[in-house]
Amino acid sequence: MNMKIIRIISIVAAVSFLFYACEKIEPPYKEDGGGNGGEAEQKVLLEDYTGHDCVNCPTAAIVAEQLKEFYGERLVVMAVHAGFFARPKSDMPQDFRTEAGEAWDGFFGVSAAGNPNGLVNRIQKAPGDYIVSPAEWGSAISTEMEKEAKAKMTVHSDFEQNTLTSTITTEFLYPLEGTYHVLLCVTQDSIVGPQMNNDNNVGDTPKIEEYVFMHVLRYTNGVWGELLTDDDPVVTGKKYVMEVTVPFESEWVPENCHVVAFVFDQETKTIVQVEETDVVE
């Protein structure tokens, strides 16, 4: 009897964790496009800091997928494999770490606080506190989407001869002060490999041998991207254009890859706008 009770409690706890974020979401869509005359919708980047040795991360990944399904194109998900739990091991040899991911993890202190955790548009909850737990992802994303968009972006990508060329156009809707950078990232879906797991509602325990990794960060144009403009404040209505060329690694499957580009305040790291497009359109 005691084992049955424990089993029921475990299932209830797992389901509660999985749907907590979605239960907190209020309808984000507004007829006026976020209060700026329908010119742009505020989009949100959810960074899921994870690793194949993190036993709770598969459950958090499902939360991210549920939120992505709910919000569609307005939510961009990026899985950043970084820190202790992302290190390769003899029975888990894949290495999804990147220089930028490791640097972000150190700067924001994510894995030091414990995984799974994440960032939502790199907003600070308090000075220096960027970390958002999976249970808070839904409410944090909803809050961000209710904000008025301050910029709009377009991303056009060409892929030829194993080289990606992306043209990113940013137009500010307000004369924002500060220094703004653009980060271009390449993410990849549908990578199969082993993943530790402690939730049998998600998959085999203690390890899922053929886990499907989604939204895996593969590349960035530097840790903090590139300077977009010297204008301070930025010029409203001006189209700031940046082109980034990315040579593809052999293990990256173009058909499963996406371009994620975002403009952010270099001082605060707050993301102003984000866009995502397929590498092969």
C-alpha positions as CSV (number, residue, x, y, z in Angstrom):
1,M,0.0,0.0,0.0
2,N,2.8,2.4,0.9
3,M,4.5,1.9,-2.5
4,K,1.2,2.6,-4.3
5,I,0.8,5.8,-2.4
6,I,4.3,6.9,-3.2
7,R,3.7,6.1,-6.8
8,I,0.5,8.2,-7.0
9,I,2.2,11.1,-5.2
10,S,5.1,10.9,-7.7
11,I,2.8,11.0,-10.7
12,V,0.8,13.9,-9.3
13,A,4.0,15.9,-8.6
14,A,5.4,15.3,-12.1
15,V,2.2,16.3,-13.8
16,S,1.9,19.4,-11.6
17,F,5.4,20.4,-12.5
18,L,4.8,19.8,-16.2
19,F,1.7,22.0,-16.4
20,Y,2.4,24.6,-13.8
21,A,3.8,27.1,-16.3
22,C,0.9,26.6,-18.7
23,E,-1.7,27.1,-16.0
24,K,-0.2,30.5,-15.1
25,I,-0.4,31.8,-18.7
26,E,-3.0,34.4,-19.6
27,P,-3.9,34.9,-23.3
28,P,-1.0,37.0,-24.6
29,Y,-2.4,38.2,-27.9
30,K,-3.7,41.7,-28.3
31,E,-5.5,43.1,-31.3
32,D,-3.3,46.2,-31.4
33,G,-0.1,44.1,-31.8
34,G,1.2,45.0,-28.3
35,G,0.2,48.6,-28.2
36,N,2.3,50.1,-31.1
37,G,-0.3,50.3,-33.9
38,G,0.1,46.7,-35.0
39,E,3.7,47.3,-36.2
40,A,5.3,44.5,-34.2
41,E,4.6,41.8,-31.6
42,Q,6.9,41.4,-28.7
43,K,8.6,38.0,-28.9
44,V,10.4,36.2,-26.2
45,L,13.5,34.0,-25.9
46,L,13.5,31.2,-23.4
47,E,16.9,29.8,-22.7
48,D,16.8,26.4,-21.1
49,Y,20.1,25.7,-19.5
50,T,20.6,21.9,-19.5
51,G,22.9,19.0,-19.8
52,H,22.8,15.3,-20.6
53,D,23.8,14.4,-17.0
54,C,21.0,16.5,-15.5
55,V,18.3,14.0,-14.3
56,N,15.6,16.7,-14.0
57,C,16.2,18.4,-17.4
58,P,14.0,16.1,-19.6
59,T,11.0,17.2,-17.5
60,A,11.9,20.8,-17.9
61,A,12.3,20.3,-21.7
62,I,8.7,19.2,-21.8
63,V,7.6,22.3,-20.0
64,A,9.5,24.3,-22.7
65,E,7.8,22.4,-25.5
66,Q,4.4,22.9,-24.0
67,L,5.0,26.6,-23.8
68,K,6.3,26.6,-27.4
69,E,3.2,24.8,-28.6
70,F,1.0,27.3,-26.7
71,Y,2.7,30.5,-28.0
72,G,3.9,29.4,-31.4
73,E,6.2,31.8,-33.2
74,R,6.1,34.4,-30.5
75,L,8.2,32.1,-28.3
76,V,11.7,31.0,-29.3
77,V,13.3,28.2,-27.3
78,M,17.1,27.6,-27.1
79,A,18.6,24.8,-25.2
80,V,22.0,25.8,-23.8
81,H,24.1,22.9,-22.8
82,A,26.7,24.3,-20.3
83,G,28.3,23.7,-16.9
84,F,29.0,20.5,-15.0
85,F,26.0,18.5,-16.2
86,A,26.9,19.1,-19.9
87,R,30.4,17.6,-19.7
88,P,31.0,14.5,-21.9
89,K,31.4,11.1,-20.1
90,S,32.5,7.7,-21.4
91,D,28.9,6.5,-21.6
92,M,27.6,9.9,-22.9
93,P,30.3,11.2,-25.3
94,Q,28.3,13.8,-27.1
95,D,29.6,17.4,-26.4
96,F,26.9,20.1,-27.0
97,R,28.8,22.8,-25.2
98,T,29.8,26.0,-26.9
99,E,32.1,28.8,-25.9
100,A,29.3,31.3,-25.7
101,G,27.1,28.9,-23.7
102,E,29.8,28.3,-21.2
103,A,30.5,32.1,-20.9
104,W,26.7,32.8,-20.5
105,D,26.4,30.1,-17.9
106,G,29.2,31.7,-15.9
107,F,28.0,35.2,-16.3
108,F,24.4,34.5,-15.4
109,G,25.3,31.9,-12.8
110,V,22.7,29.4,-14.0
111,S,24.3,26.0,-13.4
112,A,25.9,27.3,-10.2
113,A,22.3,27.7,-9.0
114,G,21.4,24.2,-10.2
115,N,19.8,22.8,-13.3
116,P,17.3,22.9,-14.8
117,N,16.9,26.7,-14.8
118,G,16.6,29.3,-17.5
119,L,16.5,32.9,-18.6
120,V,13.5,34.7,-20.1
121,N,14.6,37.6,-22.4
122,R,17.5,37.9,-19.9
123,I,15.3,40.1,-17.7
124,Q,16.5,40.7,-14.2
125,K,14.1,39.8,-11.4
126,A,16.4,41.8,-9.1
127,P,19.8,43.5,-9.7
128,G,22.0,40.7,-11.0
129,D,19.4,38.0,-10.7
130,Y,18.4,36.7,-14.1
131,I,17.6,33.0,-13.3
132,V,14.0,31.8,-13.8
133,S,13.0,28.3,-12.7
134,P,10.9,26.0,-14.9
135,A,7.9,26.5,-12.6
136,E,8.2,30.3,-13.3
137,W,8.7,30.1,-17.1
138,G,5.1,30.4,-18.0
139,S,4.3,33.5,-15.9
140,A,7.6,35.2,-16.9
141,I,6.9,34.6,-20.6
142,S,3.4,35.9,-20.3
143,T,4.6,39.1,-18.6
144,E,7.1,39.7,-21.3
145,M,4.6,39.2,-24.1
146,E,2.3,41.7,-22.6
147,K,5.0,44.4,-23.0
148,E,5.0,46.8,-25.9
149,A,7.4,45.9,-28.6
150,K,10.3,48.4,-28.9
151,A,11.8,47.0,-32.1
152,K,11.0,44.6,-34.9
153,M,13.4,42.3,-36.7
154,T,13.6,40.3,-39.9
155,V,16.0,37.5,-40.7
156,H,16.7,36.3,-44.2
157,S,19.0,33.3,-44.6
158,D,20.6,31.6,-47.6
159,F,22.3,28.3,-47.4
160,E,24.7,27.3,-50.2
161,Q,27.7,25.0,-50.3
162,N,27.5,24.2,-46.6
163,T,27.7,27.9,-45.7
164,L,24.9,29.9,-44.1
165,T,24.6,33.6,-44.8
166,S,22.0,35.5,-42.7
167,T,20.9,39.1,-43.1
168,I,19.4,40.6,-40.0
169,T,17.4,43.8,-40.2
170,T,16.5,45.6,-37.0
171,E,14.2,48.6,-36.8
172,F,13.7,50.4,-33.5
173,L,10.2,51.7,-32.8
174,Y,11.4,54.1,-30.0
175,P,14.6,56.2,-29.6
176,L,16.2,53.9,-27.0
177,E,19.3,55.0,-25.3
178,G,22.3,52.7,-24.8
179,T,24.5,50.4,-26.8
180,Y,22.8,47.5,-28.7
181,H,24.3,44.3,-30.0
182,V,22.9,41.6,-32.2
183,L,23.6,37.9,-31.5
184,L,23.1,35.3,-34.1
185,C,22.8,31.7,-33.0
186,V,22.3,28.4,-34.8
187,T,20.2,25.8,-33.1
188,Q,19.6,22.2,-34.1
189,D,16.7,19.8,-33.5
190,S,16.3,16.0,-33.5
191,I,19.7,15.0,-32.2
192,V,19.6,11.5,-30.7
193,G,21.7,10.4,-27.8
194,P,21.8,9.3,-24.1
195,Q,20.2,11.5,-21.4
196,M,20.0,10.9,-17.7
197,N,16.4,11.0,-16.4
198,N,14.6,10.4,-13.1
199,D,11.0,10.8,-14.3
200,N,9.5,7.7,-15.7
201,N,6.6,9.7,-17.0
202,V,9.1,11.2,-19.5
203,G,11.1,8.1,-20.4
204,D,13.3,5.3,-19.1
205,T,15.2,5.8,-15.8
206,P,17.9,6.3,-14.9
207,K,18.9,6.9,-18.5
208,I,17.1,7.4,-21.8
209,E,19.4,5.8,-24.3
210,E,17.8,7.4,-27.4
211,Y,16.7,10.8,-26.1
212,V,15.8,13.4,-28.8
213,F,17.5,16.7,-28.1
214,M,15.7,19.8,-29.4
215,H,16.7,23.5,-29.9
216,V,20.4,22.7,-29.2
217,L,22.7,25.7,-29.4
218,R,25.4,25.0,-31.9
219,Y,26.9,28.4,-32.9
220,T,27.0,32.1,-32.0
221,N,28.7,35.1,-33.6
222,G,30.8,35.6,-30.5
223,V,29.9,35.5,-26.8
224,W,28.1,38.9,-26.9
225,G,27.4,39.2,-30.6
226,E,28.4,42.2,-32.7
227,L,27.8,45.9,-32.2
228,L,24.7,47.0,-34.2
229,T,25.1,50.7,-34.1
230,D,27.0,53.6,-32.5
231,D,23.8,55.7,-32.5
232,D,22.8,56.7,-29.0
233,P,19.9,57.0,-28.9
234,V,19.1,54.8,-31.8
235,V,17.3,56.3,-34.7
236,T,13.6,55.4,-34.8
237,G,12.5,53.9,-38.1
238,K,16.1,53.5,-39.4
239,K,16.8,50.0,-40.7
240,Y,20.0,48.6,-39.2
241,V,21.3,45.8,-41.3
242,M,23.9,43.1,-40.3
243,E,25.2,40.1,-42.3
244,V,26.6,37.1,-40.6
245,T,28.3,34.1,-42.4
246,V,28.5,30.7,-40.7
247,P,30.5,27.8,-42.1
248,F,28.5,24.6,-41.1
249,E,30.1,21.8,-39.2
250,S,29.8,18.3,-40.7
251,E,27.5,17.0,-37.8
252,W,25.0,19.9,-38.2
253,V,22.0,18.8,-40.3
254,P,20.8,21.9,-42.2
255,E,17.3,20.7,-42.5
256,N,17.1,20.5,-38.7
257,C,18.7,23.8,-37.9
258,H,17.3,27.2,-37.2
259,V,18.7,30.8,-37.0
260,V,17.9,32.6,-33.8
261,A,18.8,36.3,-33.8
262,F,18.2,38.8,-31.0
263,V,19.0,42.4,-30.3
264,F,19.9,43.3,-26.7
265,D,21.1,46.1,-24.4
266,Q,24.8,45.5,-24.0
267,E,24.9,46.9,-20.5
268,T,21.8,45.2,-19.0
269,K,21.8,42.2,-21.3
270,T,18.0,42.6,-21.7
271,I,16.7,41.3,-25.0
272,V,14.7,43.9,-26.9
273,Q,13.4,41.6,-29.7
274,V,14.1,38.1,-31.1
275,E,13.4,36.3,-34.3
276,E,13.8,32.7,-35.5
277,T,13.8,31.2,-39.0
278,D,14.8,27.9,-40.6
279,V,18.3,27.5,-42.1
280,V,16.7,25.8,-45.1
281,E,13.5,27.7,-45.9
